[in-house]
Amino acid sequence: MQKLNASESWIEMDSLFECRNCPCCGQNDFEVLFESNMKAGGFGEAVETVYMIPGREWGRHVRCHNCQLIYVNPIEKAGKINKAYSERKSVDASIIRGIRLTASQSQVRLIEQHKSGAYLLDIGCGEGFFLFNAARAGYATKGVELSQDAAEYARREFDLDVEAGPFEELRFPENCFDIVTLWQVLEHVPYPLIMLGEVHRILKPGGLLALSTPDIKGVPARILGRKWWNIRMLHLNQFTTRTLTTVLQKTGFRDISPVSYKESISLLILCIPILKYLRLYEPLRGLFGPSSVLGRSMNRMMLAYSSRLDNCTMVGFK
């Protein structure tokens, strides 16, 4: 059994942190893949951007000997994490709007291929880009989002029904949704089995769950290693197709299978992370900023790629 060594004992003492057993199998038997370099209290700063910037700080990543899930241990306490996300501002919404609306059209088509039904819940809906296209496709939609600012954006820009707050506290009625989606959510959740158990409860019999998370065995992760952009302070769990399937099975889902949809990214959003990582973005903001002539042009130039390149995308049924 791996325990914190003496040099790390401050983490156990610090009221901001908590150790956790494996969030998939519950065991406390792991190997350390690499150590943390994060500072206490820095989590809130990490949720301010959605750009693919290689992380300068990350938590200690460990791999469970029993189920092979890679996860961060210890983590900042769940209440503090929720507070940081609740206070997140949608500073990048105008930049990512085009690519997210384009990608979410493909996500809606994926849903339509696997399930008919009227009532759809999107957990962690952000600014509502997927929900907007789902509503246009005829679904009766509802969203849940921790960020107060993002939820307000979704209501204001798209006239969507979005509640701001932790999903598990809303206690939707049993068997009330035909479809639940979790796009890029589970990697942020300290205890994913609790969330997925609640999702299973509120789905109707035969209901569909569709979700995606970063894939730590994907091509970019294998090439970049610790410099992969999803090794970040705010990513608490690192899934593979195998470990994500195990988590879904443990919470009662059946007929689980990997799928894919068409992702998109603009030239500007490829460029900005590189400039930020090299600490050149602020000096060059006048040239590459999203409101500049060049920035607007680069943001209209989009590249499409399969979600399976960098993500585990799965469907499962209740």
C-alpha positions, 0 to 999 in steps of 0.5 A: 500500500502506497502512503504519503511520505514524510515530505508530503505529510503537510498535505494530510495536515492541510485542510484544503486537501483530501486523500481518496481511495481509487475512485473506480474500485475503492482500493488504496493500492497504487503506484506513483507515476509522477509527483505534484508540483502544484501550490496550495490554493492554486486550483481556482486559477486553473479553471479560468481558461479552456485553451489546450495549454500544457499544464505548468502545474498538476497534482500527483498522478497515481495508477491503481494496482487493482483496476489501472485507473490513473487519478490524482491523489490527494486532491483539493477538497470537493467543496473548494473545487465546486466553489472554484468552478462556480466562480469561473467566468466565461472569458473565452466564450466568444472565441470558442463559440464557433468551434463548439457549435460546429462540434456539437452538431456532430454530437447531436447526430451521434445521439440521434444514431443511438436513441430516440426520445424527447427529454435530454439532460446535459450535465456540465453544459457550460455555455450551452453550445451542445444544448442549443443544437440539441434543442434545434434538433427537437429535444426538450432540453435541460442543462446543469452547470456549476459556473454561474457565469456560464449558466447565465450565458446559456440562458441569455444567448440561447434562451436555454433552461439551465440550472447553476449548481452541483448536479448531485444536489438537484435530485431530479425525479427517478426515471425522468430523462431519455438521454443524459450527456456528460461531455468532458465532465468526469475528468473533473469529478472527485467521485465519479461513481456517485455522479454516474449512480445518480445519472443511472437513477434519473434515466428512464429504463433503456435510456442513453448515457453519452459521454467523453473524457480525455484519453490518456492512451490516445496518440497525443498523450502517448507522444507528449507524456507529461506535456500533454495538455490534459495533464492539468491541475483541474483534471482529477481522473485520467481515463482510458476506454478500458477504465471508463468502461469499468466505471460505467459497468460498476454503476449499472450501465449495459451495452457500453461501446466506444463511439466517435463524433467529429471534433473541430478546432480553429487555427486561433485556438491552436495558436494561442496555447502555444503563445501562452506556453512560451509566454509570448501571448501578452506581448503579441495580444494586439496581433493575435488577440481574438478581437484583432483582424488576424485573430478573427480570421484565424478563428474562422479557419477550422480543422476537423478531426475524430474525437477518438484521436484524443478522447474516450467517447462512450455510450451506454444504456440503463 
